[in-house]
Amino acid sequence: MSAFRGPSSSDVLAGASVAFIVIPQALAYADLAGVPAQAGLFAAALPPVLAAFFVSSKYLQTGPVALTALLTYGALEGLAEPFSPEYVRLAALLAVLVGLTRVMLGLFRLGGVAYLLSEPVLTGFTTGAAFLIISSQLPKTLGVEGGGGGVLANAFDSLTSPGSWRLSSMAFALATVVAVVGGRKIHKLFPGVLFAVIGGVIVSSITGYSGSTIGDLPGGFLSISASFPWASVGTLLPAALLIGLIGFAEPSSIARVFATAERTPWDANKEMISQGVANLTSGLSGGFPIGGSFSRSSLNHAAGASSAWSGAITGLVVIAALPLTPLLANLPTAVLGALIITGVAKLIDVRSLAGLFRESPAQAVVGVGTLIATLALAPRVERGVLVGIVLALAVHLYREMSVTVSHEVSAKKLIIRPQGVLWFAAVPRIDGVLRALLAEHVEIAHVDIDLTGVGRLDYSGAAALERVVEEVRSSGTIVTISNVPPGAQRAFTIHLEGQMSDRS
């Protein structure tokens, strides 16, 4: 953000518009993360103000987001009781560690790690995470008290217990969905979320709604504190590293989309630092790990934001609203649940997963495997990503080893044509085919290994192939290598010097 140019009127309008959305979302995502609603407001207040000085994308809106909230809950629910003071302190410390991770990655110019997660892994994870998030909110929208089971078990129990449904809660949830979804159809800037929240508070107060509400909010102003349970750093560090990496995929993809659309430059390292600063600030001000929001960034863009000032304006409006937050005490949690559901429903991308089966069955295994692992390992959803990464590496390894070998026998000459990536683990395939053909055609006196179809051959592959060649030559058979890929010339010069032919 330029230090010499103040915000434009469009920045003020865009920032204020986003603030009216982020306040109720912050309350909802705080609950999803397992921290009090006030912590969500703290995470949406000062962090975007400071992040604005470091961002690369002028449209990116930083604050509480669903996926990072879910990752936070998964990392902490086994360490302390959700919503307890100890849990809140751990969440703040986790935000600081996530911030330090991202700042260090940005400073060392490692922002490119955002590209390391393959699309199948991301699609499988986000779909699984979105399904879990929606499942976690179903009891609220139905007015059913959550049981002691897991997220999916509680959702199933709620859906199959219509006698426990509270019609008033369902009415609030339905009205929220109509306000949000219907508002988008009226106009992309229609404040459906704000209408749902204000309407929910008013109706709840007038009718004496007896269902679950947010309850008392302390209000007041921000306070900065570094009073963390520092002894837990070692325990939280692995989760911080994972959230730092996984959680950056969302803001980086948002920023890239806008940069591509407007043909403007984007700096992953700078964005990594801005996200790190935002998380550091969130932790120090009593929040929890945060990220970039696609819906709020899109609103920011649609509202005409012209600089990073819009993000700062959003944070300043939230800060100004903090003393007024006790007015939200009567807001039904069914409204927040419906807000979360409408916000994350679009992340369920079954169509892309199904398309993988047509385009690449191997990658479909990665995507669906990540989805299943994310669901099965809940609430430790970050482990689902790790499973996805292992599956992606396994598929890559399988493809690397899957070299096909065709052959041609003419008179006393055998031509072998391997196709694919040739490395040391793939050479045994060539060796097996070669020995089988030599045993079948005892008259063969000359073997030519034609590497025209080899996409890549490295030093270790050349060394392994050399051993096969020498063993065959020891039987008196002539062996030549032809059409060596340019990138492998040096390896063959070392291992088979004087033994190659340049057959065309």
N, C-alpha and C positions, 0 to 999 in steps of 0.2 A: 504494500500500500504506500503510495507516494506520501512523503512527509510534507510536501509543499502544496498539495491540492486537497481541499476539503471535499466533503461528500456533496454530490449533486442532489437535486430534488428527487430524481429517480432512485438514487441510492437510499435516501431516507424512506421513500415509499416502499421499496422492495424490502429493506431491512425490517421495517415495522410490520409489513405483511407477514414475513416469515416468523417474527416474534410471536404474533398472535397464534401461529400454528405450533411453534416449538414449546410454548408453555404447557399446553395440555399433553403434548407428546412426551415432554420431559417427565411429567408426573406418571404417565403410563409406563414409560421405559424404565423409570426408577423402580417401580413395582416389579417389572420383569427381571431386573438385575438383583432384586432382593434387598433393596435399600429404601429408606423412607422417601416419600414424595419430595420433601424439601431438598434432598440430595440431587434429585433430577434437575431442580431449578438451579442449584448451584453449578451443575455441570453444563447448563445452557447459558449461564450469565457471563462470567468473566472469560472463560476459554475462547469463545469466538472473537472477543475483542482483541486479545493478544495474538491469536492465530492470524488475524487479518494483516499483521505487519510482516508476515513471513510467507503467505500463500503464493502459489504460482497461478492458480485459477481464481479469477475474480468472482466467479459464481458459486464456488464451493461453500456450502454452509455446514459448519461443524457444530456438533453437540451430541446429545444422547441419540443412539440408534438401536434398533431392535436386535440385530445380529450381535453387536458388541455387548449389549446388555445380557443376552443369552450366554455368551462366552464368559462373561463376568460371573454370572450365577453358577455356571458349571465349574469354574475354577475355585469358587469360595464356599459353595454350600456344604462341602465336606469338612471345612475348617472351622466354621462357626455357625451359629443359628442365624438364618436370614433375618434381617431387620434389627438385629441386636446391635448394641454399641460396638462390640468387638468386630462384628461383621462389617459395619460401616467403616471402621478404621482400616480394616483389611482392604476394602474396596478402594478407599482413597490411596492407600499405599500401592495397590495394584495399578492404579491410574498413573501414579508417579513413575513406576517401573516401566510401564508401557511407554510413557513419554520419553524417558531416558533412552529406551531401546530405539525409538524412532529418531530421536535427535542424533544419536550416535550413527545410525545407519545413514541418515542424511548427510552428516558431516563427512563421513568416509565415502560418500558418493555411492552408496549401495541401494539407492532408491529403486533400482531396477529389479529388486527382489519381488516387486509387485507382479512381474511377469512370470514368476516361477511356478505359480499354481496354474495348472492347465485348465482349460474351459470345462472339460468333463468333471474335474474335481470340484471346481467352483459351483457348477450347476447342480451337481449332486448334493453338495453341502448346503447351499442356500435353499434348495427345495426341501431338504430334510429339516433344516433349522426353521424354515417358515412353517412347516407342518407342525413342528413341536411348539412353536410360539402360538399358533392359532389354537392348538389343543390346550395349551396352558390357560387360554383366555375363555374357553367355552364355559367352564363352571361360572365365571363371573357374569357372562352375558345371559346365562340361564338362571342366575340367582341361586345356584346350588353351592353349598359350602364344600370346599375342597376336602377330599379324603386324605388319608395318609399314604396313598400309593404314589407311583410315579406320574409323570405328566400324562402319558398316554392312557394309563389305567384310570386316572381321575376323569379324563375327558370321556372315556368310554362309559364309566359309571354315570356321569352326568347326562350323557345322551340317552342312556337306557333307563333313566329314572324320571320319566315325565311327571310322576306324582310329586317330585321335589322341585319342579320348576316354579319360579316366581314370575307371574305374568307381568308385574310392574317392571322387573329388571329386564325382561325380554322386550318390553315396550321401549324402554330407554335405549337398549342396544339397537333395536330396529330403527328407531328415530335417528340415531346417530349415523347409521349406515346410509339412510336415505339422505340426510343432510350433507354428508361428505361426498357420496357418489353422485347424488343428484346435483349438488352444487358444482361439481366438476363439469357436468353436462350443461349447466346454465352458462358458466364462464370459468375459464381456468383460474381466475383470480378470486372467484367467489369463496368467501371465508367459511366454508361448511363446517370445519372443525370448531371454529370460534362460536358459530351458531349453536352447534351441538352442546358445547360446554356451558355456554351462558344459559341456554334453554334447559339443560339438565339441572343446573344449580337452582334456577327459578322454580321449575316444576317440583323438584325434590323438596324445596323449602316450603312451598305453598301446600303441597299435599301431605307433608309429614312422612315422606318416604321412609319405610322401616327397613329397607334392605341395606346392603353394605355401601358405605360412602368412604371418601378419602379420610375424613376425620379432621381433627385439629391440625392446622399447619402453623408453625411458630411465627412465620413472617420475619420481619427484621431485615438486617442487611448482611452482606457477605463478611466473613472473617477468614483470615489467612492463618493456617497453622501447619506446622511440620511435626506434630505430635503423633507419630506413627508407631506401630508395633514393629520396629526395625528388626527385631529378632526373627521375624517371619520372612525376611527378604529372600533367603535361600529357598524357602518353600514356594514362594510366589514367583520366583524368577522364571522357571520354565513356562508357566502359564503366561507371564508377561511377554516373553519372547514370541510365543505362539500368537497371542492376541495382537502384538505389535505387527506381526507379519500378515496374519489372516485378515485382521481388521483393516489393514491398509489397502487391501484389494478393492474394497468398495469405494472409498474416496478417490483412489487413483483412476478407477474406471470412469467415475463421474467426470473428473477433470479432463480425462482424455476425450470423452464424448464431446464435451463443449469445445475443447481445443480443436478437434477435428472438424466440427461443424462450422467453426468460424475461422479456421485456418490460422490459428494463433499458436505460438510456441507454448510448450508446457514442460516444466522441469520437475521430474519425479523426486529428485533429491531435495529441492526446495519445499515441495509439498510434504515430503516425509518430515522435514524439520517443523513445518507449521503444525502438522498433526501431533508431533511430539510436544511442542510448546503447549498446545491445547490440552493435552492429557496431563502434563505437568501442572498446569494451572488448575485443571479440574481436581486433581488430587489435593493440591495445597488449599483449595477453597472448599473442600468437603464433598466433592463429587465422586465420580467413578469413571472407568474407561469410556471414552467416547470416540466418535468417528465422523465421517461425512455422510450426510443424508441426501439420497437421490431426489426424494419428493420435495424436500425443502430447497435444495439447490435448483431444481426445475422451476419451482415457484419464484425463486430469486431471479432466475433468468427471465421468466415470463413477465415479471413485474418491472423489468427494465433496468436492473442493476447495471451500473457502468464501471464500477471499480470494487476493490475489496472492502471499501468503506461500508458496503451494505451488510457484510458479516459483522462488522464492528457495531453498526447500528442495531442489529438484532440483539446482540449481547447487552448493549446499553439499555434497550427497552425492557429486557428481562430484568436487569438490575433495578430499574426504576419500578418495576411491578412487584418486586419481592415483598415490600411492606403490605401489599394488598392481597397476598395469597391466602390469608385466613378466610377470605370471602368464598373460597372454593371448597370449604370444609364439607358442604352438603352435596358435593358432586358425586353421583353414584359411580361406583367402580364398574358397573355395567357399561357406562359410557366410555370409560378408559379402555375396557376390554374390546369394545367394538372399534374404537379408534386404532388399536393395535392390529386387529384382524384386517381392517380395510387397508392399513398401511403395508402389511407384509404379504397379503394374498397374492399380489403380483409377482412375488419372488418364487412362487411355485411354478416351475417351468417343466411340466411333464412333456410338453411337445418337443422341446429340445432333446430331452433324454430319449424319447421314443425315436426321434430322428437319427440318433446315434446308431441305433440298431440297423438302419438302412445304410448309413454312410460308413460306419466303422464299428463292427461288432466288438472289437477289442476295446475301443474307447467307451462303448456302451457298458462294458463290464466295469470300467473304471468309474463312470458316472453313477450307475445304479449301485455299485458296491459302496461308494462313498455315501450315497443316500441311505442305504440300509445300515451302514456302520454308524452314521450320525444319529439315526433313530434308536438303534440298539444300545448305543453307549451313552445316551442322554442320562443325566444332564452334562456329562463330560463331552460335549459336542466337539470340542477341539480335537479330540482323539479320532473323530470321524474323518477330519481332514488328514490326519497322519495316516490313517488307513488308506485314504484316497491317494496320497502321495506314494505310498508303498505299492499300491496297485498300478499306478501310472508308471513307476519305475520297472515293475515286473513286466508290464506290457511292452515297454520299450526294450527291455532285455530280451524278451521273447522274440520281438521283431528283429533285433540285432542278430539273434542266433538262427533265425529262419531264412537261411540261404537256400535257394532252389538250384538244382544242378541238372542241366540237359546235356546230352552227349550225341556224338555222331561217330560211327565206325565206318571207315573206308579203307579197304584193302588191309594193310597192316598198321594203319594209323588210327588212333583214337583222339578225338577232340572233345574236351570237357568244357562246358560253358556255365560257370557259376553265375548267379544273378542275386543281387542284394548287397548288404553290407558284409564285408569279409573281415572278420577279426579272429583272434585266436580261438574263441569258443565255437566259431562257425566252421573252422577248418576240418574238424572231425567228420562233418557231413560230406565234404569233398573227398576226404580220405576213404570213407566207407564206400561211396559210389565208385571211386577209382579202383579199389581193390576188388570189388564185386565184378566190374567189367573186365578187369585183367584175368580174373579166374574164369570168366565165361568165354572170353576170346583169347585163348592162349597164343594165337598167332600175332598179336599186337607187338610191334617192335618200337613204335614211336607214339609218345603221348604228348599232346599239346594242350596246355591249360590256357584257354582264351578268356581274358578278363574284361572283355568289352562290356559285359553287363554288370560289372561290379561298380557300385556307386561310391564306395569308399573302402580303402584298405590301409590299415595302420601298420606301424612298425611291428607290433606283437603278432599281427596276422601274417605279415611277411615272414617272420621268424618261424611261426608254426607251419606255414606252407613249405618253407625251406626243408624242414625235417621230413615232411611227406615226400618231397621231390627226391631228396638224397636217398631215402629208403627204397624208392622205386628204381632209382638209377643203380643202386647196388646190385639189382638183379640183372643188369645189362640192358635195361630198357632206356631208350633215349627220351628225355623229358625236356620240353621247352615251355617257356612262358611268353605269351603274346598279348599285345594290346594292353599294356600296363597303364592304369590310370595315371595322369600326370602327377597327381598328389602323392602317389605311391612310388614314384621313380626312385627317390632317394633310398627308401627302405629296401627296394630290390637291388639297388646298386650295392648296398652294404651286404645283403644276404645272398644274392645270386649273381654277383658280378661275373660277367663273362658267360652267363648261362641263359641269357634271354635272347629271343628273336623278336624282330619288329614286324611281325606278320600283320599284314593289313587285311 
